[in-house]
């Protein structure tokens, strides 16, 4: 892919000693932050770079992302960041390139905390994530009306994302159940006419990470399918 590096960010960790300052950088293709908190970080590089940044994340050290636009974002991944590690293979490298994904612990605790973070600002995905996380009796056909209500009531907040379009939904199961009941009573939401299970679309991590600039996401990538739907 021509000039791919021009669409990538770099993440830097600095090691300061009394005599010198050493900087370690790795390429970054996805980043989600909320103010100074990192929620998702996808980086790749050689073994030494990955080890240094992994150690920095484990210690809660400050990282700095340098975006192609010239913007700088300082953030920490927080305590107990969850990692998923793999490799990228390219024709120009004899050895595989290390690829690490980091998720903030808050993403795994989000449903119990009253908020749900979704990596892609898409109505169908937002609704599927809400239903999955909160255990709602619902169908995919309700997505347009439900998400419109949530946006209109300020329940959806757009987060800062690099090469993805993350949002946070703050809503409780009780609130959604009350809304569903009201809409069903008003006959604005209809139940399926046929008996049987309700089929929902299957989302893989590749789908969740896709944003406004998706050509990079379509290349072969060691994505890990065991991650939860709304993470």
Phi, psi and omega in degrees: 000124186289134175056035180297326183296339179286347179251012179251153173262174172231141177247131186240143172234129181254135176250112182259129173236178181295331186258334186202171175235126180248132180250137176239128181235150174221155177286145182230128179248348176212140178206134173233128178227154173231100190060242182258016179256128174275133179252323178216138178219126177240115184227158176212152183173197180276176186299317183293320178296314181296321180294318180296315181289325176299319177295320179296318179295319179297329180271358181074027183285161180282132175246154177233127177260132177251108184276158179300336179284351185098351180287144175245138179232120177262133184202163172234145180278348177084177183290144172059040175298138184264132183246151174223121191243143179205198181224151171248135176248133179227150181297333186274355180239131180289326180253148177299150178266134180290133179235122181240136172247134178237134178237133177294146179302330182300331180293330181276341180257008194292320184299319179288342181268002177087008178220154181227127179256128180241136186284342185231127183279077183228129186302314182296318180291320178301312182294317178299322180292320178297311181298318180294316184287321185264352179066051184269145171279100189207171177234158178299334183293344180275356186305310184302313182291320182294313182290326175299318178297315181296318178294318182295333180262013177068026181273350182244121180248131177279127180263168177280125180220141174254117181062030170201171186230071188284151174221157174240130178253125179248103182201150179257164178296322179297319179297316182290322179295321178296317180295317179300315180300318179294319182288325177293318179297325179276001179062030174269337173246130184245141176279156178301143181277339181257146177282157179126175182291152175269123183268125179252150176295148179265125180250131173257170183301326178301319179293322183291327184277345183293137180228221183284336183239091196259356186294328179293326183288344183276350180282162181300130191212137182281069181277147187250122191276355185277001183283149184291156185304314187268005180279000000 
